[in-house]
Amino acid sequence: MGYRFVKGDLKFTPKTLLTQSAINFAVGLVNSLAGVGPGVVLMVLMMKLNMHPVVAERTANFVATSITLSSAICAVYYEELPVDYAAVFGFISMIATTQGMKMREWMINKSGGRYSNLVLMLLVMILVTFVSTSTLNLIAILGKIEAGEPVLEFRSYC
């Protein structure tokens, strides 16, 4: 088709297609067992395959989006998630993601292509997320204990 490959492009031969399929299956299995987002494992694997960082990040985002969307649809279908809440939360998430991607591009361009600023920002975001999520979960657990609800009881979703 005349496409000119550049350094970091992944050429899909039968061998790489089979390898990618096996890796994607393993990533899906590990993600579901460990409860981590698909980008955590998939992004690292794509970078190890010498995929361009922007292409790898966008691919991981696409996978995460499709998985999240299918999960949200299932939750709405089984009436575990109110539709109005899902719509508002989804809209806010899309705006925040768009702005975050623009900010990341700006940081990369401003730093001359160095990823050190991006890594620092990522570490700060992880720390803030960890602290805020842990604090909110602790408050929710304490509220359930005060209300007399069991907090250490296993509940099957099957």
trRosetta pair geometry for C-beta under 8 A, 3 or more apart (Angstrom, degrees):
i j d omega theta_ij theta_ji phi_ij phi_ji
5 9 4.4 -138 -154 64 89 146
5 11 6.6 -17 -109 -72 151 103
6 9 5.6 104 54 -23 58 113
6 52 7.6 37 90 -67 108 130
7 50 7.8 -82 173 169 73 114
8 50 5.6 -135 -121 155 51 78
8 51 6.0 67 177 -176 81 22
8 52 3.7 90 136 -67 135 73
8 53 7.9 -58 -157 -9 143 58
8 55 7.4 145 140 28 110 128
9 51 7.7 37 -130 -131 18 60
9 52 6.9 7 -68 -22 51 107
9 55 7.9 73 -109 7 57 170
10 16 6.6 176 175 172 98 146
10 46 7.9 -81 -47 -152 144 84
10 49 5.9 25 -102 137 121 120
10 50 7.4 147 -80 80 79 77
10 51 5.2 -21 -38 -93 115 93
11 16 6.6 125 90 19 59 158
12 16 5.5 -131 -129 87 43 116
12 17 5.2 65 -170 -66 94 93
12 20 7.5 -42 -120 2 94 147
13 16 5.0 86 44 14 74 98
13 17 6.9 -137 88 -7 34 90
14 17 5.7 -56 -142 38 29 114
14 18 6.3 28 159 -17 64 106
15 18 6.0 -58 -150 37 27 107
15 19 6.2 26 153 -17 64 110
16 19 5.3 -53 -142 41 35 114
16 20 5.9 40 156 -23 68 104
17 20 5.8 -50 -142 36 28 111
17 21 6.4 30 155 -20 61 105
18 21 5.8 -53 -148 35 30 112
18 22 6.4 28 154 -16 64 106
19 22 5.9 -58 -150 38 30 109
19 23 6.2 29 153 -18 66 108
20 23 5.6 -55 -144 39 31 111
20 24 6.1 31 157 -20 66 107
21 24 5.8 -53 -144 37 28 110
21 25 6.5 30 154 -19 62 105
22 25 5.8 -53 -150 35 31 112
22 26 6.4 28 153 -16 64 107
23 26 5.7 -58 -149 40 32 110
23 27 6.1 35 153 -22 67 106
23 45 5.6 155 180 179 131 149
24 27 5.5 -49 -142 35 32 114
24 28 6.4 34 157 -19 63 104
24 42 7.6 37 -114 -113 69 108
25 28 5.9 -55 -151 36 29 111
25 29 6.4 27 152 -17 63 108
26 29 5.6 -56 -148 38 32 112
26 30 6.1 28 156 -16 68 107
27 30 5.9 -56 -142 41 29 107
27 31 6.0 30 158 -20 65 110
27 38 6.5 72 150 -150 114 83
27 41 4.8 173 -139 108 92 125
27 42 5.1 72 -163 -74 154 82
27 45 6.6 -100 -77 2 126 152
28 31 5.8 -54 -142 38 26 112
28 32 6.3 21 161 -15 63 108
28 38 7.4 -2 -94 -113 60 108
29 32 6.1 -60 -148 38 26 105
29 33 6.3 17 158 -12 63 111
30 33 5.9 -62 -145 42 29 106
30 34 5.8 5 166 0 69 117
30 36 7.9 -21 131 45 85 109
30 41 5.7 123 90 -96 129 167
31 34 6.3 -67 -133 49 22 94
31 35 7.7 132 173 -45 53 5
31 36 5.6 -102 -134 69 69 73
31 37 7.1 -33 -146 143 116 12
31 38 5.3 -4 -108 -90 161 62
31 40 7.5 142 -107 51 96 103
31 41 6.0 -130 -65 20 93 132
32 35 7.7 29 -171 -70 24 44
36 40 4.5 -61 153 42 125 151
36 41 6.8 111 93 -25 126 99
37 40 5.3 112 67 -14 76 100
37 64 5.8 22 -179 -120 110 116
38 41 6.8 -71 -162 47 43 91
38 42 5.1 19 159 -6 81 129
38 60 6.7 -175 112 -158 87 77
38 63 4.8 -111 115 123 145 117
38 64 5.2 -162 52 -79 103 71
38 67 5.8 132 -16 2 134 154
39 42 5.9 -66 -119 53 28 101
39 43 5.0 33 -179 -29 70 115
39 57 8.0 39 -149 -143 117 56
39 60 3.8 90 -120 167 84 119
39 61 6.9 37 -90 -68 128 46
39 63 7.1 159 -67 71 68 107
39 64 5.1 -18 -35 -54 105 130
40 43 6.9 -44 -133 27 6 107
40 44 7.4 -3 153 -9 45 110
41 44 6.1 -65 -159 36 32 108
41 45 6.4 26 152 -16 68 110
42 45 5.7 -59 -149 38 33 110
42 46 6.2 29 157 -18 69 107
42 59 7.4 -128 146 114 122 98
42 60 4.9 161 94 -110 113 92
42 63 6.0 -1 68 60 176 158
43 46 6.0 -57 -147 37 29 107
43 47 6.4 28 155 -18 64 107
43 56 5.7 101 -145 151 66 106
43 57 6.6 38 -127 -96 113 55
43 60 4.4 -2 -70 -72 89 158
44 47 5.8 -57 -150 37 30 111
44 48 6.4 31 152 -20 64 106
45 48 5.6 -54 -150 35 33 112
45 49 6.6 28 152 -16 65 105
46 49 5.6 -56 -150 38 36 110
46 51 4.3 -45 170 38 89 141
46 55 7.7 -140 165 105 132 84
46 56 3.7 162 112 -130 129 106
46 59 6.3 149 -101 69 164 135
46 60 7.0 -135 15 -50 142 101
47 50 7.7 46 177 -76 37 19
47 51 6.5 -86 -85 51 31 86
47 53 6.7 31 -107 -100 99 72
47 56 5.5 86 -61 -168 69 174
51 55 5.5 -116 168 87 101 111
51 56 4.4 124 100 -65 119 101
51 59 7.6 -38 155 17 154 143
52 55 4.3 74 66 13 96 110
52 56 6.7 -171 83 -11 44 87
53 56 5.6 -56 -142 38 29 112
53 57 6.1 28 160 -19 66 107
53 115 7.5 -116 -162 -86 170 141
54 57 5.8 -54 -145 37 29 110
54 58 6.3 25 157 -16 64 108
55 58 5.9 -56 -144 39 29 107
55 59 6.2 30 155 -20 64 108
56 59 5.8 -56 -147 36 28 111
56 60 6.3 27 155 -17 64 107
57 60 5.8 -54 -147 38 30 110
57 61 6.3 32 152 -20 64 106
58 61 5.5 -52 -147 36 33 114
58 62 6.4 38 152 -23 64 102
59 62 5.6 -51 -150 32 32 113
59 63 6.5 31 153 -16 65 104
60 63 5.8 -53 -148 37 33 111
60 64 6.2 32 153 -18 65 108
61 64 5.6 -56 -144 40 31 111
61 65 6.1 34 155 -23 65 106
61 97 7.9 133 -154 -170 124 127
62 65 5.7 -53 -147 34 29 113
62 66 6.5 24 157 -16 64 105
63 66 6.1 -57 -148 37 29 106
63 67 6.4 24 156 -14 65 109
64 67 5.9 -59 -146 40 29 108
64 68 6.0 27 157 -17 66 112
65 68 5.8 -58 -143 40 27 109
65 69 6.1 27 159 -20 64 109
66 69 5.8 -53 -142 37 28 112
66 70 6.4 26 159 -16 63 106
67 70 6.0 -57 -148 38 29 107
67 71 6.3 29 153 -18 64 108
68 71 5.7 -56 -148 38 31 112
68 72 6.2 31 154 -20 66 106
69 72 5.7 -54 -146 36 31 111
69 73 6.4 32 155 -20 64 104
70 73 5.7 -50 -146 34 33 113
70 74 6.5 34 154 -18 64 104
71 74 5.8 -55 -151 37 32 111
71 75 6.3 31 152 -19 66 107
72 75 5.6 -54 -145 37 32 111
72 76 6.3 30 156 -16 66 105
72 81 6.7 -90 -153 83 67 162
72 86 5.6 133 -169 -154 112 124
72 90 7.0 77 -155 -78 165 123
73 76 5.9 -56 -148 38 30 108
73 77 6.1 32 153 -22 65 109
74 77 5.6 -55 -144 37 30 114
74 78 6.2 10 163 -1 66 110
75 78 6.4 -63 -141 49 26 96
75 80 4.6 -89 -159 73 76 104
75 81 3.8 45 135 -1 113 124
75 86 7.4 160 90 -91 114 133
76 79 7.4 26 -180 -82 34 33
76 80 7.8 -89 -61 50 19 67
76 81 5.2 -62 -72 73 60 99
76 83 5.6 74 -142 -88 119 77
76 86 5.8 -59 -75 -7 115 166
81 85 6.5 -126 179 78 78 113
81 86 5.1 77 142 -62 117 116
82 85 4.2 78 73 11 100 109
82 86 6.7 -172 90 -11 50 86
83 86 5.6 -56 -145 38 31 112
83 87 6.2 31 157 -21 67 106
84 87 5.8 -53 -146 35 30 111
84 88 6.4 25 158 -13 64 107
85 88 6.1 -59 -147 40 29 105
85 89 5.9 23 159 -13 66 114
86 89 5.9 -60 -140 44 25 108
86 90 5.9 27 160 -21 63 113
87 90 5.8 -56 -142 38 24 111
87 91 6.3 26 157 -20 62 107
88 91 5.8 -55 -148 35 29 111
88 92 6.4 26 156 -15 64 107
89 92 5.9 -55 -147 39 30 109
89 93 6.2 32 153 -21 64 109
90 93 5.6 -56 -146 37 30 114
90 94 6.4 32 155 -22 65 103
91 94 5.8 -52 -150 32 30 110
91 95 6.7 27 154 -15 63 104
92 95 5.9 -56 -151 37 32 110
92 96 6.2 29 154 -16 67 109
93 96 5.7 -56 -143 40 30 110
93 97 6.1 31 157 -21 66 108
94 97 5.8 -54 -143 37 28 111
94 98 6.3 30 157 -20 63 107
95 98 5.9 -56 -150 35 29 111
95 99 6.4 23 156 -13 64 109
96 99 5.9 -59 -148 41 30 108
96 100 6.1 32 154 -22 65 109
97 100 5.6 -54 -145 37 30 113
97 101 6.4 31 156 -20 65 104
98 101 5.9 -54 -150 34 29 109
98 102 6.6 27 152 -16 63 106
99 102 5.6 -53 -148 37 34 112
99 103 6.2 35 153 -20 66 107
100 103 5.6 -54 -145 38 31 111
100 104 6.3 35 154 -22 65 104
101 104 5.6 -50 -146 33 32 113
101 105 6.5 33 154 -17 63 104
102 105 5.8 -54 -151 37 32 111
102 106 6.3 33 151 -20 65 107
103 106 5.5 -53 -148 36 33 114
103 107 6.3 34 153 -20 66 104
104 107 5.7 -54 -148 35 31 110
104 108 6.4 29 154 -18 65 105
104 118 6.3 60 -148 -122 88 110
104 121 7.9 -165 -103 87 77 150
105 108 5.8 -54 -147 36 31 110
105 109 6.3 26 156 -14 65 108
106 109 5.9 -59 -147 41 29 108
106 110 5.9 27 156 -20 66 112
107 110 5.7 -56 -140 39 28 111
107 111 6.1 13 164 -8 65 112
107 117 5.1 -148 178 112 112 126
107 118 5.8 139 112 -74 131 79
107 121 6.7 -56 -132 -16 171 152
108 111 6.3 -65 -142 44 25 99
108 113 6.3 34 176 -112 85 35
108 114 8.0 -175 -144 58 59 38
108 115 7.2 -1 -113 -95 92 64
108 117 7.9 -164 -80 66 42 112
108 118 6.4 18 -74 -54 84 127
109 112 8.0 40 178 -67 29 23
109 113 7.9 29 -104 -59 31 57
110 117 7.6 -45 82 57 102 168
111 114 4.5 -99 142 54 112 90
111 115 7.8 152 96 -65 142 17
111 116 6.9 -159 -177 50 148 83
111 117 4.7 -161 -65 8 150 131
111 118 7.7 -132 31 -23 151 85
114 117 6.8 88 98 4 93 89
115 118 4.7 -56 -162 45 68 119
115 119 5.8 74 138 -28 85 98
116 119 5.7 -52 -147 35 31 111
116 120 6.4 33 153 -19 64 105
117 120 5.6 -54 -149 36 33 113
117 121 6.3 33 153 -18 66 106
118 121 5.7 -53 -148 37 31 111
118 122 6.3 34 152 -21 64 106
119 122 5.5 -53 -148 35 32 115
119 123 6.4 33 154 -20 64 103
120 123 5.8 -53 -149 34 31 111
120 124 6.5 30 153 -17 64 105
121 124 5.8 -54 -149 37 33 111
121 125 6.3 33 152 -19 66 107
122 125 5.7 -55 -147 37 31 112
122 126 6.3 32 154 -20 65 105
123 126 5.7 -52 -146 35 31 111
123 127 6.4 31 155 -18 64 106
124 127 5.8 -56 -150 38 31 111
124 128 6.3 28 155 -16 66 107
125 128 5.8 -54 -143 39 31 108
125 129 6.1 30 157 -18 65 109
126 129 5.8 -56 -145 40 28 111
126 130 6.1 30 156 -22 64 108
127 130 5.8 -54 -145 35 27 111
127 131 6.3 21 159 -14 64 108
128 131 6.0 -58 -146 40 28 106
128 132 6.0 18 161 -11 66 113
129 132 6.1 -61 -138 44 25 103
129 133 5.7 19 166 -13 65 115
130 133 6.2 -59 -138 42 20 105
130 134 6.0 18 163 -16 60 114
131 134 6.0 -60 -144 40 23 109
131 135 6.2 22 159 -18 62 111
132 135 5.8 -57 -146 37 28 110
132 136 6.2 24 159 -14 65 109
133 136 5.9 -57 -143 40 29 107
133 137 6.1 27 159 -16 65 110
134 137 5.9 -58 -144 40 27 109
134 138 6.2 30 157 -21 64 108
135 138 5.8 -56 -147 35 28 112
135 139 6.5 28 154 -18 63 105
136 139 5.7 -53 -149 36 32 112
136 140 6.4 32 153 -18 65 106
137 140 5.6 -54 -147 38 34 112
137 141 6.2 34 155 -19 67 105
138 141 5.7 -52 -144 36 31 110
138 142 6.3 31 156 -17 64 106
139 142 5.8 -55 -147 38 29 110
139 143 6.4 33 153 -21 63 107
140 143 5.6 -55 -150 35 31 114
140 144 6.6 30 153 -18 64 104
141 144 5.7 -54 -150 36 33 110
141 145 6.4 35 151 -20 66 104
141 151 5.5 81 -151 -147 88 147
142 145 5.6 -51 -147 34 34 113
142 146 6.4 34 154 -18 65 105
143 146 5.8 -54 -147 38 31 111
143 147 6.3 24 155 -13 64 110
144 147 5.6 -59 -144 43 32 108
144 149 4.2 -74 -170 64 89 118
144 151 5.1 122 103 -78 130 105
145 148 7.8 47 178 -68 30 21
145 149 7.4 -84 -69 55 24 72
145 151 6.0 -38 -68 -19 82 136
150 153 3.9 44 128 -13 130 123
